[in-house]
Amino acid sequence: MRKAALFSLVPFALTLLAATGAAAAKAPVVVELYTAQGCASCGKANGHVAELADKPGVLALTFSVDYWDYLGWADTFARPEFAERQKAYVAKLALREPYTPQVVVDGAAQVSGAKAEKLDALVAAAAKKHGVAPDIHFVKSRVYVGSARAPKGGGEVWMIRYDPREQDIAVKTGDNKGQTIPHRNVVRELARLGAWKGQPASFRLPAAGEEALKTVVIVQGKGGGKVLGAAGPKG
């Protein structure tokens, strides 16, 4: 092994050593809302997911999609890659097509965001099913993912940056003209960092495009599979 390669492993080794002897933090239930400001039925779903964001053990993320923009209002937060992420879930969960408001829980189940009670039940059930998650640690501009049982086909590591603020958007045209749509934990940046095969691996984090965003890394099955773990930098 070359000396440079050996030194590159030192931060990871130190991180793993620091983690031994301490109980690993339980991974949060990841709740992904796919919504649009031009969707007439999305306002209540946005509000309920905003409430879920305050619950301990829940990571609620709002992904705005752009495929309703033709109705007369261009969503101010939408990006094409968010709709592509939703399409991966559509294929994995054997759905006919993407829709809003859709909520995906831990990458393993989905429900209409308009059905608050069913969503709450999915979140509660997911919290009880969490198995052993890989350790996720941040050191400067890198994230280190530890070992755990990888799903069939392998896993993927994703970086998400979101705005934790509550934001109300006044819609001026389209189906929601005159309404104010609430938002919470709006995703602003999404990047696939690489593949994960169950063995310790490190990934470089891209530089943040916006200030004041929170970063979280999600490890999940390939192609919109089950979420295995999620964590952000401590402190």
FENNORFEN-V951655 format. One line per field, one symbol per residue. psi: psi as a letter, one per 40 degrees, with the letter a starting at -180 (. if undefined). Layout:
# FENNORFEN-V951655
psi = ???
This chain:
# FENNORFEN-V951655
psi = hiddddddeddddddddddieihhihiihhhhhhiidehdeedddddddddddehiehhhhhhhieeedeeehhheeiidddddddddddddefidiiiihihhhfeeiiiheegddddddddddddeehahiihhihhbfihhhaiihiiheiiihihhhiheihhhhhheiadfheihhiihfhhdhhhhdaiheeihiiihhiiheiieiihihhhiiiffahhdiiiiii.
